Amino acid sequence: MTSNNKSNTPLYKPKTVIIAGAGPGAVDLMTMRCHQAVEQAEIIVYAGSLVNPEVLKFAVPECEIHDSAAMTLDEMVAVMVGGINAGKRVLRLHTGDPAMYGAISEQINALAEAGIRVEIIPGVSSVFAAAACVKAELTLPEVTQTVILSRRAGRTPVPKRESIPELACHQATMALFLSVAAISDLVAELLEGGYVPTTPVAVVYRATWPDEKIVIGNLADISERIEKAKIGRQAMILVGDALSRKGALSRLYAEEFAHGYREANVNNNV
C-alpha cells in the first residue's frame, strides 16, 4: 500500500524563508503544510501577540524561537537573514492568513535586498473562522454576492475612496478587521454609508480560541453590546443582511436547474 504521508518531505529550499499563516487560533485549524513547516524549522520568528503559542509545541526542542511582538522590522529581518546565511531553515509565522494585514510585503522586499527569496503558506483567515462561529454564509442569492474585507482608518490610514462610508454604499457583506476599538465611530460610518439601523452585525472575539466571545446584534445596539462584553481588540466584525440567512434558494440545487453533473427534472411540475 502506498502512503500519502509526506510529513518528512523537506519544505525548505536554499536561501528561502517560509512565511506561513498559522490560522485563526485553534491549533487544529493550522494547515498540514504549516504544521510541517513548524516541525522542520530551525528558526521561527512568530507574531507573539496573535499566534497561539500552542503551535510552537510542534517545533523541535533545539529550534530557535523569536517573539516578534517587541521587535522592529529591521530586527526581524536581521534574525531571518542571519539564519539563512548560516544555512538554517527559517520560518516567519503569522496569524490567520498572511495576505491580510500581515505586513509581509515589507518583509519580502527587505529579504530580497539581502538576496533571499520567500515562499508563502496560506492559512485560515479569521474572516472565515468568524463566519463559521456564527454559522453564516457571507454571500446569499438576491441579497449579496460580494464580500468586502477592509478596516477602519486608524494609525494606518486608508485611501479616501476606501473609507467605511464609501464601501458601505455597496450594501454588500463587510468583514472588518482591526476596528472594534472604535465600534461607535464605525457604526456611525456604516450608517452614513447607507446601512439601516436594523442591519445584522456579528462580532467574534478571538475566533476558535478557548476564550472566544460572540456578540450578535444590529447596528442600532451593537456598540452597547460590545461595551458590555468588554471587547476592545482582536475581534472580527461581520456586517450585512446575509447574516440573517434569509435569501433566495440557490439555483444550483433547484430541480429544474441542469448542470454538468445533473439533468434538470423537467417533469417535476407536469
Secondary structure as a PSIPRED ss2 file (coil, helix, strand):
# PSIPRED VFORMAT (PSIPRED V4.0)

   1 M C   1.000  0.000  0.000
   2 T C   1.000  0.000  0.000
   3 S C   1.000  0.000  0.000
   4 N C   1.000  0.000  0.000
   5 N C   1.000  0.000  0.000
   6 K C   1.000  0.000  0.000
   7 S C   1.000  0.000  0.000
   8 N C   1.000  0.000  0.000
   9 T C   1.000  0.000  0.000
  10 P C   1.000  0.000  0.000
  11 L C   1.000  0.000  0.000
  12 Y C   1.000  0.000  0.000
  13 K C   1.000  0.000  0.000
  14 P C   1.000  0.000  0.000
  15 K C   1.000  0.000  0.000
  16 T E   0.000  0.000  1.000
  17 V E   0.000  0.000  1.000
  18 I E   0.000  0.000  1.000
  19 I E   0.000  0.000  1.000
  20 A E   0.000  0.000  1.000
  21 G E   0.000  0.000  1.000
  22 A C   1.000  0.000  0.000
  23 G E   0.000  0.000  1.000
  24 P C   1.000  0.000  0.000
  25 G C   1.000  0.000  0.000
  26 A C   1.000  0.000  0.000
  27 V H   0.000  1.000  0.000
  28 D H   0.000  1.000  0.000
  29 L H   0.000  1.000  0.000
  30 M C   1.000  0.000  0.000
  31 T C   1.000  0.000  0.000
  32 M H   0.000  1.000  0.000
  33 R H   0.000  1.000  0.000
  34 C H   0.000  1.000  0.000
  35 H H   0.000  1.000  0.000
  36 Q H   0.000  1.000  0.000
  37 A H   0.000  1.000  0.000
  38 V H   0.000  1.000  0.000
  39 E H   0.000  1.000  0.000
  40 Q H   0.000  1.000  0.000
  41 A C   1.000  0.000  0.000
  42 E C   1.000  0.000  0.000
  43 I E   0.000  0.000  1.000
  44 I E   0.000  0.000  1.000
  45 V E   0.000  0.000  1.000
  46 Y E   0.000  0.000  1.000
  47 A C   1.000  0.000  0.000
  48 G C   1.000  0.000  0.000
  49 S C   1.000  0.000  0.000
  50 L C   1.000  0.000  0.000
  51 V C   1.000  0.000  0.000
  52 N C   1.000  0.000  0.000
  53 P H   0.000  1.000  0.000
  54 E H   0.000  1.000  0.000
  55 V H   0.000  1.000  0.000
  56 L H   0.000  1.000  0.000
  57 K H   0.000  1.000  0.000
  58 F H   0.000  1.000  0.000
  59 A C   1.000  0.000  0.000
  60 V C   1.000  0.000  0.000
  61 P C   1.000  0.000  0.000
  62 E C   1.000  0.000  0.000
  63 C C   1.000  0.000  0.000
  64 E E   0.000  0.000  1.000
  65 I E   0.000  0.000  1.000
  66 H E   0.000  0.000  1.000
  67 D E   0.000  0.000  1.000
  68 S H   0.000  1.000  0.000
  69 A H   0.000  1.000  0.000
  70 A H   0.000  1.000  0.000
  71 M C   1.000  0.000  0.000
  72 T C   1.000  0.000  0.000
  73 L H   0.000  1.000  0.000
  74 D H   0.000  1.000  0.000
  75 E H   0.000  1.000  0.000
  76 M H   0.000  1.000  0.000
  77 V H   0.000  1.000  0.000
  78 A H   0.000  1.000  0.000
  79 V H   0.000  1.000  0.000
  80 M H   0.000  1.000  0.000
  81 V H   0.000  1.000  0.000
  82 G H   0.000  1.000  0.000
  83 G H   0.000  1.000  0.000
  84 I H   0.000  1.000  0.000
  85 N H   0.000  1.000  0.000
  86 A C   1.000  0.000  0.000
  87 G C   1.000  0.000  0.000
  88 K C   1.000  0.000  0.000
  89 R C   1.000  0.000  0.000
  90 V E   0.000  0.000  1.000
  91 L E   0.000  0.000  1.000
  92 R E   0.000  0.000  1.000
  93 L E   0.000  0.000  1.000
  94 H E   0.000  0.000  1.000
  95 T C   1.000  0.000  0.000
  96 G E   0.000  0.000  1.000
  97 D C   1.000  0.000  0.000
  98 P C   1.000  0.000  0.000
  99 A C   1.000  0.000  0.000
 100 M C   1.000  0.000  0.000
 101 Y C   1.000  0.000  0.000
 102 G C   1.000  0.000  0.000
 103 A C   1.000  0.000  0.000
 104 I H   0.000  1.000  0.000
 105 S H   0.000  1.000  0.000
 106 E H   0.000  1.000  0.000
 107 Q H   0.000  1.000  0.000
 108 I H   0.000  1.000  0.000
 109 N H   0.000  1.000  0.000
 110 A H   0.000  1.000  0.000
 111 L H   0.000  1.000  0.000
 112 A H   0.000  1.000  0.000
 113 E H   0.000  1.000  0.000
 114 A C   1.000  0.000  0.000
 115 G C   1.000  0.000  0.000
 116 I C   1.000  0.000  0.000
 117 R E   0.000  0.000  1.000
 118 V E   0.000  0.000  1.000
 119 E E   0.000  0.000  1.000
 120 I E   0.000  0.000  1.000
 121 I E   0.000  0.000  1.000
 122 P C   1.000  0.000  0.000
 123 G C   1.000  0.000  0.000
 124 V C   1.000  0.000  0.000
 125 S C   1.000  0.000  0.000
 126 S H   0.000  1.000  0.000
 127 V H   0.000  1.000  0.000
 128 F H   0.000  1.000  0.000
 129 A H   0.000  1.000  0.000
 130 A H   0.000  1.000  0.000
 131 A H   0.000  1.000  0.000
 132 A H   0.000  1.000  0.000
 133 C H   0.000  1.000  0.000
 134 V C   1.000  0.000  0.000
 135 K C   1.000  0.000  0.000
 136 A C   1.000  0.000  0.000
 137 E C   1.000  0.000  0.000
 138 L C   1.000  0.000  0.000
 139 T C   1.000  0.000  0.000
 140 L E   0.000  0.000  1.000
 141 P C   1.000  0.000  0.000
 142 E C   1.000  0.000  0.000
 143 V C   1.000  0.000  0.000
 144 T E   0.000  0.000  1.000
 145 Q C   1.000  0.000  0.000
 146 T C   1.000  0.000  0.000
 147 V E   0.000  0.000  1.000
 148 I E   0.000  0.000  1.000
 149 L E   0.000  0.000  1.000
 150 S E   0.000  0.000  1.000
 151 R E   0.000  0.000  1.000
 152 R C   1.000  0.000  0.000
 153 A C   1.000  0.000  0.000
 154 G C   1.000  0.000  0.000
 155 R C   1.000  0.000  0.000
 156 T C   1.000  0.000  0.000
 157 P C   1.000  0.000  0.000
 158 V C   1.000  0.000  0.000
 159 P C   1.000  0.000  0.000
 160 K H   0.000  1.000  0.000
 161 R H   0.000  1.000  0.000
 162 E H   0.000  1.000  0.000
 163 S C   1.000  0.000  0.000
 164 I H   0.000  1.000  0.000
 165 P H   0.000  1.000  0.000
 166 E H   0.000  1.000  0.000
 167 L H   0.000  1.000  0.000
 168 A H   0.000  1.000  0.000
 169 C C   1.000  0.000  0.000
 170 H C   1.000  0.000  0.000
 171 Q C   1.000  0.000  0.000
 172 A C   1.000  0.000  0.000
 173 T E   0.000  0.000  1.000
 174 M E   0.000  0.000  1.000
 175 A E   0.000  0.000  1.000
 176 L E   0.000  0.000  1.000
 177 F E   0.000  0.000  1.000
 178 L C   1.000  0.000  0.000
 179 S C   1.000  0.000  0.000
 180 V H   0.000  1.000  0.000
 181 A H   0.000  1.000  0.000
 182 A H   0.000  1.000  0.000
 183 I H   0.000  1.000  0.000
 184 S H   0.000  1.000  0.000
 185 D H   0.000  1.000  0.000
 186 L H   0.000  1.000  0.000
 187 V H   0.000  1.000  0.000
 188 A H   0.000  1.000  0.000
 189 E H   0.000  1.000  0.000
 190 L H   0.000  1.000  0.000
 191 L H   0.000  1.000  0.000
 192 E H   0.000  1.000  0.000
 193 G H   0.000  1.000  0.000
 194 G C   1.000  0.000  0.000
 195 Y C   1.000  0.000  0.000
 196 V C   1.000  0.000  0.000
 197 P C   1.000  0.000  0.000
 198 T C   1.000  0.000  0.000
 199 T C   1.000  0.000  0.000
 200 P E   0.000  0.000  1.000
 201 V E   0.000  0.000  1.000
 202 A E   0.000  0.000  1.000
 203 V E   0.000  0.000  1.000
 204 V E   0.000  0.000  1.000
 205 Y E   0.000  0.000  1.000
 206 R C   1.000  0.000  0.000
 207 A C   1.000  0.000  0.000
 208 T C   1.000  0.000  0.000
 209 W C   1.000  0.000  0.000
 210 P C   1.000  0.000  0.000
 211 D C   1.000  0.000  0.000
 212 E C   1.000  0.000  0.000
 213 K E   0.000  0.000  1.000
 214 I E   0.000  0.000  1.000
 215 V E   0.000  0.000  1.000
 216 I E   0.000  0.000  1.000
 217 G E   0.000  0.000  1.000
 218 N E   0.000  0.000  1.000
 219 L C   1.000  0.000  0.000
 220 A C   1.000  0.000  0.000
 221 D C   1.000  0.000  0.000
 222 I H   0.000  1.000  0.000
 223 S H   0.000  1.000  0.000
 224 E H   0.000  1.000  0.000
 225 R H   0.000  1.000  0.000
 226 I H   0.000  1.000  0.000
 227 E H   0.000  1.000  0.000
 228 K H   0.000  1.000  0.000
 229 A H   0.000  1.000  0.000
 230 K C   1.000  0.000  0.000
 231 I C   1.000  0.000  0.000
 232 G C   1.000  0.000  0.000
 233 R C   1.000  0.000  0.000
 234 Q C   1.000  0.000  0.000
 235 A E   0.000  0.000  1.000
 236 M E   0.000  0.000  1.000
 237 I E   0.000  0.000  1.000
 238 L E   0.000  0.000  1.000
 239 V E   0.000  0.000  1.000
 240 G C   1.000  0.000  0.000
 241 D H   0.000  1.000  0.000
 242 A H   0.000  1.000  0.000
 243 L H   0.000  1.000  0.000
 244 S H   0.000  1.000  0.000
 245 R C   1.000  0.000  0.000
 246 K C   1.000  0.000  0.000
 247 G C   1.000  0.000  0.000
 248 A C   1.000  0.000  0.000
 249 L C   1.000  0.000  0.000
 250 S C   1.000  0.000  0.000
 251 R H   0.000  1.000  0.000
 252 L H   0.000  1.000  0.000
 253 Y H   0.000  1.000  0.000
 254 A C   1.000  0.000  0.000
 255 E C   1.000  0.000  0.000
 256 E C   1.000  0.000  0.000
 257 F C   1.000  0.000  0.000
 258 A C   1.000  0.000  0.000
 259 H E   0.000  0.000  1.000
 260 G C   1.000  0.000  0.000
 261 Y C   1.000  0.000  0.000
 262 R E   0.000  0.000  1.000
 263 E C   1.000  0.000  0.000
 264 A C   1.000  0.000  0.000
 265 N C   1.000  0.000  0.000
 266 V C   1.000  0.000  0.000
 267 N C   1.000  0.000  0.000
 268 N C   1.000  0.000  0.000
 269 N C   1.000  0.000  0.000
 270 V C   1.000  0.000  0.000
